[in-house]
Amino acid sequence: MQLDMAQVYTDFSGLAALRAHAREDQDAALDQVSRQFESLFVQMMLKSMRDASMGGGMLDSKQSEFYREMYDKQIAIDMSEGRGIGLADVIKRQLGGGIAPAYRDLQPEDYLGMPIVAAPVSDATAVEAAGASDAATIDLDGDPGTFLQQLWPVAEQAATRLGIAPEALLAQAALETGWGRSVMRHGNGDSSHNLFGIKADERWRGDRINTSTLEYRDGVALRTSADFRAYASFEQSFSDYVDFVQRNPRYRDALGQTDDPAAYFGALQRAGYATDPAYADKIGRILEGEPMQRFRRQAGGGARDT
């Protein structure tokens, strides 16, 4: 059921339809409400810009102001019906929508350590499609079932190289990206396919993306910006993760404990892979959580024991 946003603004029948929609599909209704709030914000912003001008023109009148206001409202509605300015997604999360099942039971202090991925602060060159595998076409929307099913084949290949259970790598990627919902994107909307939050330092010769992130310094969470690696596909992300861990001497201790995911991630954390002091515990919670366990049951033993 798709509601006409202009209708919701202009008559009470639209509001009644939205109320009925909320009873049928709460998540979809939240999406619609969030877009309306975003549209109202854009209208307020445009009005403030108009009010801040030096004054009207010689031909301005009450009628021209009326039509200008209608035009501004239409601009706001059109923007929110498209990609918008990113505010609708934030509002939806505040209203309780789009929260993956694995995160609904977490305590407030757990959310403090969650990786935060915002819109890119600068444009980056789009990732070249040449050489990309089918994994580049995977569309992740934050649903754990889709995330696990779509990424299992490429996770299995990477896990074989690393000597660890595929579920362990998927759990780490789920934490880093919110089950795929928060995979970093370029300014043009293309995915960076970065599933493991690996940064791009001066040694990285591939594409990169600059975005805001949450870092822990002396136990205090601070928001900062950093360059991260960008790939042509999720398959490349998994492959580069394995290379990154295997080639870095400080992760040698972790590589000796891949048969025990808890020990592996604990050693990875101690070696400085992540600044979040609860990083390994959060991965373990996802690994043992209901979405992962349900996927393993549905796989009929295809997902090996950890």
Legacy VTK file of the C-alpha trace (Angstrom):
# vtk DataFile Version 3.0
C-alpha trace
ASCII
DATASET POLYDATA
POINTS 306 float
0.000 0.000 0.000
1.697 3.192 -1.196
0.330 6.484 0.119
0.426 9.733 -1.782
2.489 12.052 0.418
0.775 15.168 -0.938
-2.583 13.642 -0.033
-1.521 13.166 3.586
-0.636 16.839 3.803
-3.767 18.186 2.143
-6.746 16.331 3.590
-7.883 14.294 6.579
-8.637 11.237 4.452
-4.899 10.971 3.830
-4.235 10.928 7.566
-6.888 8.256 8.011
-5.258 6.170 5.281
-1.907 6.509 6.996
-3.445 5.395 10.296
-4.919 2.327 8.587
-1.580 1.657 6.916
0.123 1.704 10.309
-2.167 -1.068 11.527
-1.369 -3.204 8.473
2.364 -2.586 8.136
3.948 -0.639 10.980
7.452 -0.579 9.534
6.287 0.739 6.169
4.148 3.347 7.925
7.164 4.481 9.940
9.008 4.956 6.680
6.183 7.133 5.369
5.948 9.184 8.570
9.726 9.678 8.608
9.647 10.986 5.052
6.862 13.401 6.003
8.901 14.737 8.910
11.857 15.167 6.579
9.656 17.029 4.112
8.410 19.350 6.857
11.997 20.025 7.895
12.950 20.916 4.323
9.927 23.249 4.136
11.025 24.977 7.338
14.549 25.298 5.986
13.339 26.839 2.736
11.066 29.232 4.626
13.955 30.322 6.841
16.063 30.958 3.758
13.276 33.050 2.249
12.845 35.029 5.482
16.585 35.687 5.652
16.583 37.478 2.296
17.079 41.263 2.057
13.483 41.768 1.013
10.993 41.071 -1.740
11.230 42.240 -5.300
9.278 45.134 -6.785
6.733 42.761 -8.333
6.203 40.636 -5.222
2.710 40.444 -3.766
0.609 38.325 -1.444
-0.321 36.167 -4.425
3.300 35.632 -5.479
4.251 34.763 -1.886
1.376 32.255 -1.785
2.508 30.524 -4.980
6.139 30.594 -3.839
5.123 28.834 -0.627
3.242 26.205 -2.641
6.321 25.761 -4.836
8.575 25.307 -1.801
6.211 22.678 -0.381
6.268 20.788 -3.664
10.079 20.885 -3.707
10.155 19.467 -0.170
7.709 16.685 -1.059
9.604 15.738 -4.240
12.919 15.626 -2.367
11.556 13.372 0.386
9.880 11.019 -2.085
13.279 10.457 -3.709
16.564 9.872 -1.882
15.948 12.862 0.362
18.645 14.436 2.508
19.192 11.433 4.805
17.107 12.759 7.692
14.233 10.308 7.147
16.408 7.286 7.992
17.559 8.929 11.223
13.975 9.796 12.209
12.828 6.257 11.459
15.476 4.810 13.769
14.444 7.263 16.496
10.828 6.130 16.100
11.903 2.515 16.502
11.992 1.322 12.919
14.698 -0.570 11.107
16.230 -2.136 14.193
17.634 -5.569 13.444
16.303 -8.304 15.799
19.789 -9.053 17.099
20.066 -5.500 18.479
16.624 -5.086 20.047
17.634 -6.682 23.332
20.881 -4.765 23.758
21.275 -2.429 26.706
21.897 1.326 26.238
25.557 0.949 27.149
25.894 -1.622 24.356
24.659 0.843 21.754
27.291 3.334 22.882
29.956 1.110 21.381
28.187 0.389 18.111
30.065 1.479 14.979
28.391 4.592 13.572
28.462 5.130 9.832
27.113 8.423 8.558
26.824 9.867 5.089
30.198 10.451 3.413
31.696 13.835 4.247
33.282 14.108 0.839
32.657 12.668 -2.583
34.789 9.773 -3.683
35.360 8.175 -7.049
32.935 5.353 -7.769
34.323 1.848 -7.464
35.267 0.389 -10.846
33.031 -2.456 -11.843
35.667 -4.323 -13.797
36.429 -7.719 -12.304
33.520 -7.568 -9.875
31.796 -10.851 -9.149
28.111 -11.548 -8.595
28.648 -10.527 -4.976
28.701 -6.900 -6.176
24.981 -7.116 -6.992
23.919 -8.262 -3.516
21.444 -5.835 -1.951
21.639 -5.744 1.854
18.933 -3.940 3.798
19.627 -4.865 7.413
17.610 -8.074 7.467
19.681 -10.784 9.227
18.202 -13.625 7.173
19.013 -11.946 3.869
22.447 -10.944 5.121
23.392 -14.480 6.147
21.912 -16.199 3.120
23.418 -13.834 0.560
26.896 -13.626 2.061
27.332 -17.237 3.221
29.044 -18.460 -0.014
31.698 -15.725 -0.027
32.129 -15.961 3.752
32.729 -19.690 3.420
35.522 -19.143 0.892
37.260 -16.577 3.104
36.778 -18.710 6.225
38.471 -21.666 4.545
41.557 -19.545 3.899
41.585 -18.272 7.467
40.706 -21.559 9.146
37.699 -20.186 10.993
33.950 -20.857 10.919
32.065 -18.797 8.289
29.538 -17.794 10.961
32.303 -16.022 12.858
33.183 -13.793 9.914
29.519 -13.109 9.226
28.981 -12.134 12.870
31.877 -9.686 12.700
30.566 -8.200 9.452
27.074 -7.973 10.978
28.415 -5.946 13.895
30.435 -3.650 11.666
27.521 -2.907 9.306
24.328 -3.490 11.304
23.499 -6.601 9.234
24.376 -4.706 6.070
22.166 -1.679 6.698
25.079 0.677 7.362
27.586 -0.345 4.711
29.444 2.860 3.846
28.428 4.507 0.585
30.075 6.908 -1.830
28.661 10.344 -2.471
26.804 9.016 -5.520
25.135 6.280 -3.462
27.299 3.369 -4.641
28.271 0.866 -1.974
31.853 0.702 -0.706
31.261 -3.018 0.017
33.408 -2.575 3.146
32.078 -5.170 5.604
34.868 -5.117 8.176
35.596 -1.439 8.766
39.164 -1.660 7.466
40.709 1.781 7.153
42.729 3.022 4.196
46.151 4.233 5.294
49.021 5.412 3.091
49.789 1.812 2.090
46.373 1.278 0.514
46.430 1.723 -3.264
42.781 0.990 -3.967
39.672 3.148 -3.853
38.687 4.741 -0.572
35.830 6.552 1.104
35.948 9.206 3.825
33.182 9.006 6.395
32.461 9.687 10.060
32.983 6.952 12.618
33.049 6.358 16.366
36.425 5.766 17.980
37.341 5.014 21.590
40.236 6.984 23.044
41.174 6.348 26.671
37.780 4.720 27.131
35.857 7.726 25.792
33.763 7.450 22.616
34.539 10.248 20.182
33.182 10.873 16.710
35.792 11.490 14.054
36.276 10.989 10.324
38.614 8.610 8.569
39.404 7.052 5.207
38.153 3.502 4.701
38.861 0.989 1.981
36.335 0.555 -0.817
35.871 -2.545 -2.955
34.111 -3.569 -6.138
32.235 -6.394 -4.397
31.599 -8.010 -1.030
33.732 -10.904 -2.197
36.700 -8.545 -2.456
35.934 -7.238 1.029
36.109 -10.746 2.513
39.283 -11.521 0.572
41.013 -8.318 1.634
40.026 -8.940 5.254
41.811 -12.294 5.178
44.876 -10.717 3.554
44.840 -7.860 6.048
44.791 -10.163 9.067
47.289 -12.670 7.690
49.844 -10.075 6.573
49.787 -7.991 9.736
52.251 -9.306 12.344
50.263 -7.964 15.279
47.435 -10.405 14.540
49.709 -13.452 14.693
48.337 -14.468 18.095
44.758 -14.273 16.797
45.603 -16.433 13.780
46.730 -19.170 16.150
43.251 -19.328 17.725
40.907 -19.423 14.735
39.466 -22.741 15.928
37.889 -20.797 18.827
36.006 -17.691 17.580
35.744 -16.170 21.068
39.508 -16.457 21.580
40.187 -15.240 18.032
38.138 -12.069 18.392
39.489 -11.473 21.876
43.043 -11.597 20.524
42.019 -9.449 17.552
40.652 -6.818 19.920
43.715 -6.852 22.155
45.916 -6.407 19.085
44.084 -3.182 18.262
41.758 -4.221 15.439
38.961 -2.180 17.044
38.952 0.512 19.725
35.616 -0.579 21.214
36.427 -2.338 24.520
33.379 -4.577 24.096
34.074 -5.464 20.462
34.717 -9.197 20.968
31.780 -9.599 23.362
29.384 -8.011 20.884
30.511 -10.333 18.097
30.039 -13.281 20.414
26.537 -12.114 21.257
25.632 -11.945 17.574
27.237 -15.317 16.943
25.079 -16.911 19.602
21.995 -14.803 18.911
18.694 -15.996 17.533
19.170 -14.833 13.884
22.408 -16.797 13.593
21.003 -19.849 15.364
17.865 -19.792 13.226
19.955 -19.620 10.073
22.027 -22.589 11.190
18.880 -24.616 11.896
17.414 -23.747 8.515
20.700 -24.648 6.848
20.266 -28.164 8.212
23.803 -28.445 9.462
25.291 -26.715 6.430
26.694 -24.109 8.776
29.292 -25.948 10.745
29.555 -25.791 14.506
31.805 -23.210 16.070
LINES 1 307
306 0 1 2 3 4 5 6 7 8 9 10 11 12 13 14 15 16 17 18 19 20 21 22 23 24 25 26 27 28 29 30 31 32 33 34 35 36 37 38 39 40 41 42 43 44 45 46 47 48 49 50 51 52 53 54 55 56 57 58 59 60 61 62 63 64 65 66 67 68 69 70 71 72 73 74 75 76 77 78 79 80 81 82 83 84 85 86 87 88 89 90 91 92 93 94 95 96 97 98 99 100 101 102 103 104 105 106 107 108 109 110 111 112 113 114 115 116 117 118 119 120 121 122 123 124 125 126 127 128 129 130 131 132 133 134 135 136 137 138 139 140 141 142 143 144 145 146 147 148 149 150 151 152 153 154 155 156 157 158 159 160 161 162 163 164 165 166 167 168 169 170 171 172 173 174 175 176 177 178 179 180 181 182 183 184 185 186 187 188 189 190 191 192 193 194 195 196 197 198 199 200 201 202 203 204 205 206 207 208 209 210 211 212 213 214 215 216 217 218 219 220 221 222 223 224 225 226 227 228 229 230 231 232 233 234 235 236 237 238 239 240 241 242 243 244 245 246 247 248 249 250 251 252 253 254 255 256 257 258 259 260 261 262 263 264 265 266 267 268 269 270 271 272 273 274 275 276 277 278 279 280 281 282 283 284 285 286 287 288 289 290 291 292 293 294 295 296 297 298 299 300 301 302 303 304 305
